[in-house]
Amino acid sequence: MNLHTPYPYWLLKNGFLCEYPSLRHPLQVDYLVMGGGITGALTAWYLAQAGVGVAVVDRRHIGMGSTCASTALLQYEIDVPMHKLAKFVGEKNAARSYRLCIDAIDKLEQICEKMPLPTGFERKPSVYCASRKADLEDIDLEYAIRQKHDIQVERWDKNDVARAFPHFQSPGALYSPHDGAQVDAYSLTHALLQDALRCGAQVFDKTEITDIQHEKTQVVLRTNHGHSIRAKRLVIASGYESQEYLEQKVTRLHSTYALVSEPIDKTKIWHRDALIWETARPYLYLRTTPDRRVLVGGRDEPFYSPGKRDKLLAKKTALLAQDFDKRFPTLAPLQVDFNWAGTFAETADGLPFIGSVRERPHTVFALGFGGNGIVFSQIAGEIIRDGAVGRKNPDAHIFSFARAGATPQGD
């Protein structure tokens, strides 16, 4: 499936960073990771660092699926606020999920510092704005539960918002001063795989898996080039395309739209170049880039087909530019330089699925959906690494397919 409209900003900015061969021979390996985006790259990197024999295959060029279209906001804040997530999975697991996301951003920063290629990682504050007065009740509930669980956050009123963002109208917000970040997901994917190669990993792109057979002690896969791959364990990290390997429907698909402006002649575009997102659903989100551009995303709608999604690109781009101009009139009119559309998946409780299902023996899924896909992928990498080395991960149950979460608990 066409995952995005050509050509996202990150792909044009970076070009083909690294080359990888297609698989042209039979392969036997301990772990095979199917999917060469950011999720597969983080998983493979963790496995390679642990000394596990691992190979990565992707039917596209590496990083050319959803990864190069990612807007790459790294937030500990899950698409489902903590006070609502608690109704799905219980307050203990909800709070632990948020804490794991905070820790994941810290770990991603440490990983990026070691990488052989630039990754564009930058620490940023995050501002979660009430879209209307009626949303202030949810803002207050969220503030209270985050404080209860020792997450550093400030409750801003409309005057606080106005001081930080002149002319930006919001009746209130939650401000997280330290726990957000942004990255270039496409560059990070290549950096991780280059580092994994140094640790003995193998990476193949332009290699499509056409058949998967689950045997008693292994998984046997067949490629489009007619070669077999025998793996003790298979990791499926193919984003929302992974749904075809599951009997249980776990996602809803949406089309999303994004633009990147021309460079803006300001040292600081807005308050600390914070990540900005809103309570409205679907929500608008904004960030800046290292070369002084503004990225605006949102205007999501249910996904029907790549064709219908792409036909809306011009209209959605104009609406996103209007959304920005309304909020930042001193920077208006926004001059659009790049725009694209993509498809993403979300789950009912906003959490990823990391783990196994009965119908796929010797297989683990790493499905980091929603706005926190990169953060969830870091968590998945650790959980899968722990399983590979025989270590029990105490948090794996939170993200399992068997978790309670399809129906909220209570009101």
N, C-alpha and C positions, 0 to 999 in steps of 0.2 A: 504493500500500500504506500502511496505517496504521503509521507508524514508531514510535509510542510511545503509551502510555496517557495520556489527559489527567488531570491537568494538571501538568506539571513545575513545580518551584519557580521556575525563572527566568522562565517565562512569566507566572506569577501575580504574581511580584514586580515585573516590569517592565511588563507589559501591552503594548499596541501602541505601540511607541516611535515609529515613523515610518510614513507611508503612501506607497505606490507605486501607480501606475496599472497596469492591464492594457494589453497592447499591442493597439491598435485601428486600426493602419494598417500598410502594408508597411514593411519596415525593411531598410536596407543598412548593413553595418558591417564593420570590419576583423576584429574578434574578437567572437564571441558566446559568452558563458559560460552554460551550461545548468546551473542549480543556484544557488539564492540562500541557501545556508547559509554556514557559516564558511569552507569551502574556496573556494566561488565568490567570496565577498566578498574574501578575501585575494588571489586571482588577479586579480580585476577591479581591486582597488586598486593592485597592482603595475603592471598594464598602464596604468591611467590615469595613474599617477605618471610613467610613461615616455613619456607623450604618445601612446599607442596608442588608436585609436578602439575602444571596447568597450561592449557592452551585456550586461546580465544578465537572464535570464528564469527564473522559477520557477513551477511549477503551483500551489504553495501560496502563502500569505503568506510574506514574507521571514523566514527564520530559524525557520520553523514545522515543519521536518522534524526530523531527528536533532539539529540544533544546539541547540534549546531544551531538549532532554532531556540534553544533555551534562553530565557532572559536572565537566569542564573542569580536570582536573589537568594541568599542563604539566610533563612530565618528560622529561629527556634519556634516561632509561632506557627502552629499547624492550621490548616484551612478551617478546621472546626475548633472554635475557642475552647479553652480548657474547661470552663464551667459547663459547656454543652457536651464536650467529650466525656466528662465524668458520668453523664447519663447513659452513654453507650458502653463504656468499659470499666466504670467505677472510678472513684476519685483517685485512688492510689495509682492505678495504671495510667490515668490521664496525666497526673502530675509527673510520674516517671517518664512518660513519653516526651513531655516538654523538657525535662531535665536532660534526657538523652540527646535531644536536638541541640541544646546548648553545648553539651559536651562534644557533639559531633562537629560543630563549627570550630571549636577549639582544636580538635584533632585535625580537621581539614587545614587549618592554618599551619599546624606543625608539619603536615604532609607537604603542603605547597612550598614551605621553606626549604625542603630537601630536593625538590624536583629539578631535573636537568634542563627544563624549558620554563620560560615565563608562564605563569598561570593567571595573572591578573587578579590575584586575591587581594582584597582590601577590606579591612574592618570598617563597618558602618553602623551608626545607630539606626533604629527602626521606629517609625511612627505609624500607629494604627489609629486612623481617624474615624470618628463617628460621621457617617454620611448625612444624618439628620438627627434632630433632637430626640426622636423616639428611640434611637439607638443608644442613648446615654445609659439607660438601665442595664443593657448588656455590657457596656464599657465598665460600669461600676461593679457588676458581678464578676467580670473578668479580672479587674484590678484586685478585688478582694481575694479571689482564689489564688492568684499568682503571688500576692504578698504572703498568704498563708503558707505557701510552699517555697518561700525564700527566693523567689525570682525577682531580680532587681528591675523595677519598673516604676515610672512616675505617672501620676494621673494629672493630665493637663486639662484646664478649662479652655473656653474659647479665646480668652485673652492670652494664655500661654501659647496657643497655636498661632495667634495673630502676631505675637512678638517674634516667634521663630520663623514664620512664613507670612510676611506681609501680604495682605490681600487674599490669602488662602482662607476660605471660610469653612470652619468646622466647629460644631458646638462643644467638642471635647476630643481627647485622644489619650492613648497610652503611649508613653515614650520609653523605649528601651535603649539606654545610652551606650551599652557595650556589647550586646550579644548578637548583633547582626553582621553580615558581610556580603560581599559580592565577588564573583569570579568569572573567568572566561572558561566556560565548561568545555568547549571544543579544545582549547589549548591544554587544559588540565587532563582531559582524556588521553591525548597523545603523550603528555609528560608521564602519566602513570604507566602507560604501556611501554614506553621507552625504558623506564626504570625497572619494570617487571621483566623485560627482555634481558636486562643485565643480571637478573637473578635466576635466569634459566627458563622463563616463560616462553611460549611460542604464540605468535599472533598471525592470523590469516584473515584477510578480507576478500571480498568478491567470491565468497564461498557460502553457498546456500545449503542449508540442511533440508533434504527432501524426504527423509524417512527416519523415524525413531523407533527402535525396538528395545523394550525393557526385558532383559534376560535375568536369570536367577542371580547372577553376581556382577552384572555390568549393564551398561547401556550401549547399544550399537547403533550408530548413526550412519546415514548415507548422504554424500554430498552431490551437488549438481554436476560435478566432474566425474562421478562414478566411483569415488573412493570411500572407504569405510573408516570410521573413527570408533575406536573402542575405548570407553571411559568407565572408570569405577564409579564416578559420580558425574552427573550432568547438572549444570547450573543454567537455568533459563532466565536470562536478564534482557529480554527483548521488548521491554516497555509494554504498552497496551496490546501489542501484537501477541504477547504471551497468552492472551485470553484463549486463543485457539487450542492451546494445550491443556486447558482446564475444563472440566465438566461443570463446575460451579461458576456462575456468572458473578464476577467480583467487582466490575467497574462500570461506570457510565462514561461515555465519550463526549468530549466537547471540542468545539473549534475555538481557538483563541487568536488574537491579532496583536501585532506589536509594530512599533515604529522606532526609529532612531533618528534624531535630528541632525542637522548640520552642527559643527562645533559652535559653542556659545562663548563669546568673549567675556568671560567672567572667571575670576580666580575661584570663587565659590558660588555655585549656581543657586543653592538654597542652603538652609541650616545644616551644616556639617555634611552636605550631600547625602542626607539620610535616605534610607529606603522608606518609601511611603506606600501604604495600602489602606483600603477602606472597609468599613463594615458592610456596605451594600453587597448584594450578591446578584449577578457576578460583580466582583470588585475590580476597581481600577488600581493599577500599581505603577510606581515610577521609581527610577533610579538614574544615576548618572554613569558615565563611562570615564576611564582614565584620560581619554582625549577630549574631554569637556563637551560631550554630547549628552542629550537627555534621551532616555529610553522610556517609552510609555506603552503599557500593555493592558489588555482587558477586552471589554465588549464581547465576552464569550457567549456562545449559544450552543445548543445541542448539535452534535456532529451527525450529519446525514451522509455526506460523501465528499471526497476531495474536490470534486468539481463545483459543488454548491458552495463549499467553504471558500474556494479561491475566487469565485465570482463576486463575493462580498468584500474582497480585500480593499478595493478603492473606497467604497462607502465607509467601511469600518475605520480605515486610516483617517479619513476626513473627520469622523466622529471623535476618534482618539485625540486628534490635533485640537479639536474644539474643546474637548474635556480639559486638555492641558491649558489652553488659552484662558479658559474660564477661571482656573485655579491660580494661574500665574500670569496675570495681565501685563506685568512689567516686562515679561519675556516674550509676549505675543507680538506678532503671530509666529508660531513655531514653524520653522522651515524643515520639512521632512526630507531626509536624505535616503533612508532605507525603510522598507516595510515588508512584512511577511505575515503569513498565516501558518498556524500549526494545529495539530491535534493532540490533546492530552486526555488522560483518564483520571477519574476521581473515585474514591471509595465512599461508602456510606458514612463511615466514622472518621474519614480523613487520614487514616493510618495506612502504612504500606502493608503488603503481604510478603512475609519472609518465612519460608519454610517449605514443608513437603505436603503432598496430598497422596491419598491411598492409591489412586489410579496410576501414579507415575513413580514406580519404585526407583531407588537410587538417584532421585532427582530432587533438587531444591530450587525454589523460585525466589528471585530477588526482584520484587516489583515495587519500586518507589514512586508512587503516583502523587498527583496533586502539585501544589505550589512548592512543596518541600522535597522534590524528587532527589536532588543532589545530597541533601542532608540525610534523607532516608537511605540513600545508597551507601553512605559511609557506615551507617548502622548495620546495613545488610552485610557489608564486607566483613565486619568484625564477627557477626553471628556465624556466617558461613566459614570463616577462618577457624573459629573456635570449634565448630563441628568437625572440620577436617583434621584437627590435631587432637581430637578426643576430649575437648574441654567443654563442660556444660556452661552455656551462656545463661545467666540468671534472668535476662530480659527477653529471651526469644519468645516466650509464651505470649507476650503482649502483641506480637505481630503475626502470630500463627493464623492459619486458615480456620482453625477450630475456635478462635476467640469469640466471645460474646460481643456483638457489635452491630448485627443486622437490624436489631430493634432497640431503641433507647430504653433504658431502665428508668421507670418512673416518669414524671412529667417533664 
